[in-house]
Amino acid sequence: MNEDNQADTCCASCGIAEVDDIKLKECATCDLVRYCSDGCLKNHKSQHEEDCKKRAAELRDELLFKQPESSHLGDCPICCL
């Protein structure tokens, strides 16, 4: 198992693996890490906060600067002038 895959299937705080009876929840802000409980999320927050803010900013930039899939020529009334 590679390191990235292992990070996706283990709690970032306690390291418990995701199995049938334990479902891990992704960080709601960045989706980089997963936690088995709210307690683990709180315990790991200080370690994760800087990376989380950085990734959240990257996600916002991707959303803001994403180019449309089609050209949309003619859709804008200003462009049709």
URPE-V139399 format. One record per pair of residues at least 12 apart in sequence whose ideal C-beta (glycine too) atoms are under 10 Angstrom apart, sorted by the first residue. I is the first residue (numbers start at 1). GAP is how many residues later the second one is. D is the distance in whole Angstrom. If there is no record, write none. Layout:
BEGIN
I,GAP,D ; I,GAP,D
END
This chain:
BEGIN
7,25,8 ; 7,26,7 ; 7,27,8 ; 8,16,9 ; 8,18,9 ; 8,23,10 ; 8,24,9 ; 8,25,9 ; 8,26,7 ; 9,15,7 ; 9,25,8 ; 10,14,8 ; 10,23,9 ; 10,24,7 ; 10,25,10 ; 10,26,9 ; 11,13,6 ; 11,14,9 ; 11,22,8 ; 11,23,6 ; 11,24,5 ; 11,25,4 ; 11,26,8 ; 11,29,5 ; 11,30,9 ; 11,32,10 ; 11,33,8 ; 12,12,9 ; 12,15,8 ; 12,20,8 ; 12,21,4 ; 12,22,6 ; 12,23,6 ; 12,24,9 ; 12,28,7 ; 12,29,9 ; 12,31,10 ; 12,32,5 ; 12,35,8 ; 12,36,7 ; 13,20,9 ; 13,21,10 ; 13,22,6 ; 13,23,8 ; 13,24,8 ; 13,26,8 ; 13,27,4 ; 13,28,7 ; 13,29,9 ; 13,30,5 ; 13,31,4 ; 13,32,9 ; 13,34,8 ; 13,35,9 ; 14,21,9 ; 14,22,7 ; 14,23,8 ; 14,25,9 ; 14,26,5 ; 14,29,8 ; 14,30,9 ; 15,21,9 ; 15,25,10 ; 16,19,10 ; 16,20,5 ; 16,21,9 ; 16,24,8 ; 17,19,9 ; 18,16,7 ; 18,18,8 ; 22,14,6 ; 22,15,9 ; 23,13,8 ; 24,12,6 ; 24,13,9 ; 24,16,9 ; 25,12,8 ; 25,13,9 ; 25,15,10 ; 25,16,8 ; 27,14,8 ; 27,17,9 ; 27,18,9 ; 27,21,7 ; 27,24,10 ; 27,25,6 ; 27,28,9 ; 27,29,9 ; 28,13,9 ; 28,24,10 ; 28,28,10 ; 29,19,9 ; 29,20,10 ; 29,23,5 ; 29,24,8 ; 29,26,8 ; 29,27,5 ; 29,30,9 ; 30,18,8 ; 30,21,7 ; 30,22,5 ; 30,23,8 ; 30,24,8 ; 30,25,4 ; 30,26,5 ; 30,27,9 ; 30,28,9 ; 30,29,7 ; 31,21,10 ; 31,24,8 ; 31,25,9 ; 31,28,8 ; 32,16,8 ; 32,19,6 ; 32,20,7 ; 32,22,9 ; 32,23,5 ; 32,24,9 ; 33,14,10 ; 33,15,6 ; 33,18,8 ; 33,19,8 ; 33,22,10 ; 35,13,9
END
